[in-house]
Amino acid sequence: MPTRFNVTTAIAILALASAATAAWATVTQIDQVGQKFSKTSLSVKTGDHVQYINQDDVQHNIKVIDADDDEDDKGLQKPGETIDVLFAKTGRFTVRCAIHPRMKMSVEVQ
């Protein structure tokens, strides 16, 4: 019985720690208007979310590119849609629209 209690306690502690971390995560909203991001750069912490809100009347295609040039393609984004990006690791990222090459911003994750 003591082993089960220890495992159960450990699971409960991990669940609480995970919930506490999620509660501290920040959500930043970036508008897309006039085929531009509302900011050209942003600094966030690991675990934060950035929501890209398409307020244009055209589609966008959000790509997140890390320092190794690995791309995370978030797909097509219709007008009015929001794409949520979780920045789970530290580093510098470039976020760009694959359709509109001048649409880009940098995100520094600490």
Secondary structure, DSSP 8 states (H G I E B T S, - for coil): -HHHHHHHHHHHHHHHHHHHHHHH--EEEEEEETTEES-SEEEE-TTEEEEEEE-SSS-EEEEEE-TT--EEEEEEE-TT-EEEEEE-S-EEEEEEESSSTT-EEEEEE-
